[in-house]
Amino acid sequence: MAELSERDLAVLGLEARSWRTVGAKEQAVREELGISATRYYQLLNALLDREEALAHDPVLVNRLRRLRDTRRRAR
């Protein structure tokens, strides 16, 4: 099993935070990771399918997987 990179860990850490204002998360993505919000969500979505991410933070990853599955079924 491959290890999570520093960026992978940063993405998971950012997603685990709570945000008080609209746009705060996207601003943090740009400032802290230096990537666009679109790229962030692409990376996050790919991380949700990795067993390493599940092993690192099972509560977060399972919650995000459930949200993703709910959104897919709603389409």
Steps between C-alpha positions, in 0.01 A plus 500: 500500500640839399544776753303824495700797378536827689245654263257211555523552876454876456186444290352268763595741777339791322183301439479402866480864613176685554443826313313799636453705184416432140815495291739452792582144398570595139723784617691264729541255211658772287718639778611181673515253211555736208241329282156586367183383673423280198836322528452465876170319455651278231779400738258452788269281293792281394616475862161369609560190289837422659537253784789706641267795553244276667767362733623852582160650590217246474231725650565785256543279194188294571293815560622652173437175311141496628448862395645429156280193454189694607576777251559248220168328567318836500614573143 
